[in-house]
Amino acid sequence: MPSTKRVNRTSKTLKKRIHKYVCKNIDICCEEDIDRNFAIEQIFTLYNIIPNEMYDAHPDEPLGFVNNDLSKFIGYTITMEKNNDKEGIKLQKELDNAMYKNKKLDKTKITELLHNVPLYYLLSLIGYAHYRLAEVQRVNKLYPREQK
């Protein structure tokens, strides 16, 4: 069995090499294998479930969750402000603004945006939504809601 030190060093090197390769190629492979409409439908399905599973979330907030998580991939605003990351802040605002119509989050605008993000971004959001749902369900099992 390889030592932990060896595995960690290999993982970091592999992580860097994969990152460098994907960045060089601009996106991950095989866009033609992904039906974006189906992927976007999965995202909205998951984000419709997540607020209903959470204790403190309002069930009418799925678009807010999508908005928050899409923006989060750029970075946390407070961290970017602290680091004076003007490029990140600008990109996050541009992404955020693309999801609104008449000062309200709009599913059609979000759908248009999801059709135009890189494939890795779209698939990352699906993965993150699955993670969030599983995490909420895990917490719910540990701390069941009281029946009224």
Secondary structure by P-SEA (a helix, b strand, c coil): cccaaaaaaaaaaaaaaaaaaaaaacccccccccaaaaaaaaaaaaaaaaaaaccccccccaaaaaaaaaaaaaccaaaaaaacaaaaaaaaaaaaaaacccccccaaaaaaaaacccaaaaaaaaaaaaaaaaaaaaaaaacccccc
